Each structure stands twice: as structure tokens, then as C-alpha cells.
């Protein structure tokens, strides 16, 4: 008995954000929005991810400068002020 198995098609993985879109809707609603589109929630998620990554990298620099491997709250606060 011969079983034919077609080759699997390569499918590009979907780009997923670490920050979910649902909390972004909550942020918009706290700001006073009545309705929020999915694309707006995803856009805010992407913006916050980019900004968060910048702050995280700067926080790491401050921790390393202080001779630590652990990022502390004050490193994050300094990084936020610097950016």
C-alpha cells in the first residue's frame, strides 16, 4: 500500500506582538474613546513595544554602568527620563 504525502507548503509566521491588543482598547477607553478599531489597538501596541524596548535597553545600560546584572526600578526611571 502506497500513501501519497504532498509536501507541506511553507507559510510565513504571523508577526505577533508581545503586548496584546485587548489591553490597548482599555487604554483608549480610559482616555475617553467609545469605540476602538482593531487596527488602532494593534498600532498602539506596536508603538508601546518600540518605546518599551528603548527604555529596556537604556535600563540595561544603567544597570551595567552601576556594575549590576539586575535591572532595578531606578534604572527604568532614569531610562524613562533620558528618553
Kinemage of the C-alpha trace (Angstrom):
@kinemage 1
@onewidth
@group {chain A} dominant
@subgroup {mainchain}
@vectorlist {calphas} color= white
{ca unk a 1} P 0.000 0.000 0.000
{ca unk a 2} L 1.404 3.398 -1.043
{ca unk a 3} L 0.405 6.577 0.805
{ca unk a 4} L 0.966 9.827 -1.028
{ca unk a 5} L 2.066 12.694 1.196
{ca unk a 6} L 2.208 16.034 -0.587
{ca unk a 7} L 4.964 18.374 0.512
{ca unk a 8} L 3.908 20.911 3.088
{ca unk a 9} L 3.671 24.473 1.905
{ca unk a 10} L 5.822 26.988 3.722
{ca unk a 11} L 3.684 29.560 5.444
{ca unk a 12} L 5.251 32.715 6.810
{ca unk a 13} L 4.576 33.002 10.527
{ca unk a 14} L 2.331 35.839 11.576
{ca unk a 15} L 4.032 38.699 13.339
{ca unk a 16} L 2.699 38.758 16.880
{ca unk a 17} L 3.262 41.480 19.364
{ca unk a 18} L 4.223 40.668 22.923
{ca unk a 19} L 1.714 43.281 24.066
{ca unk a 20} L -1.845 42.127 23.374
{ca unk a 21} L -4.320 44.395 21.617
{ca unk a 22} L -7.108 43.957 24.202
{ca unk a 23} L -5.368 45.996 26.930
{ca unk a 24} L -4.784 48.718 24.332
{ca unk a 25} L -8.551 49.016 23.906
{ca unk a 26} L -8.799 49.521 27.679
{ca unk a 27} L -6.206 52.299 27.490
{ca unk a 28} L -8.157 54.047 24.731
{ca unk a 29} L -11.381 53.684 26.730
{ca unk a 30} L -9.729 55.163 29.832
{ca unk a 31} L -8.735 58.087 27.614
{ca unk a 32} L -12.404 58.570 26.725
{ca unk a 33} L -12.865 56.628 23.472
{ca unk a 34} L -16.230 54.971 22.946
{ca unk a 35} L -15.143 52.610 20.180
{ca unk a 36} L -11.700 51.397 19.087
{ca unk a 37} L -10.814 49.570 15.886
{ca unk a 38} L -8.570 46.505 15.914
{ca unk a 39} L -6.025 48.298 13.744
{ca unk a 40} L -5.836 51.207 16.209
{ca unk a 41} L -5.297 48.816 19.116
{ca unk a 42} L -2.555 46.977 17.192
{ca unk a 43} L -0.904 50.268 16.233
{ca unk a 44} L -0.772 51.419 19.856
{ca unk a 45} L 0.593 48.008 20.826
{ca unk a 46} L 3.412 48.347 18.282
{ca unk a 47} L 4.237 51.892 19.423
{ca unk a 48} L 4.377 50.872 23.076
{ca unk a 49} L 6.510 47.847 22.193
{ca unk a 50} L 9.036 50.040 20.360
{ca unk a 51} L 9.137 52.585 23.188
{ca unk a 52} L 9.337 49.865 25.818
{ca unk a 53} L 12.265 48.235 24.049
{ca unk a 54} L 14.130 51.561 24.001
{ca unk a 55} L 13.573 52.039 27.735
{ca unk a 56} L 14.582 48.424 28.439
{ca unk a 57} L 17.860 48.800 26.512
{ca unk a 58} L 18.687 52.057 28.294
{ca unk a 59} L 17.786 50.477 31.656
{ca unk a 60} L 20.242 47.681 30.953
{ca unk a 61} L 22.962 50.237 30.198
{ca unk a 62} L 22.341 51.984 33.543
{ca unk a 63} L 22.423 48.686 35.452
{ca unk a 64} L 25.649 47.596 33.750
{ca unk a 65} L 27.208 51.006 34.417
{ca unk a 66} L 26.409 50.516 38.113
{ca unk a 67} L 28.127 47.118 37.995
{ca unk a 68} L 24.910 45.105 38.247
{ca unk a 69} L 23.331 42.405 36.113
{ca unk a 70} L 19.909 43.048 37.637
{ca unk a 71} L 17.829 45.926 36.295
{ca unk a 72} L 16.243 47.833 39.158
{ca unk a 73} L 13.362 50.278 39.326
{ca unk a 74} L 15.671 53.294 39.455
{ca unk a 75} L 17.338 52.162 36.199
{ca unk a 76} L 13.964 52.138 34.459
{ca unk a 77} L 13.037 55.540 35.874
{ca unk a 78} L 16.370 57.021 34.743
{ca unk a 79} L 15.934 55.496 31.291
{ca unk a 80} L 12.440 56.958 31.034
{ca unk a 81} L 13.697 60.434 31.902
{ca unk a 82} L 16.597 60.208 29.470
{ca unk a 83} L 14.432 59.265 26.500
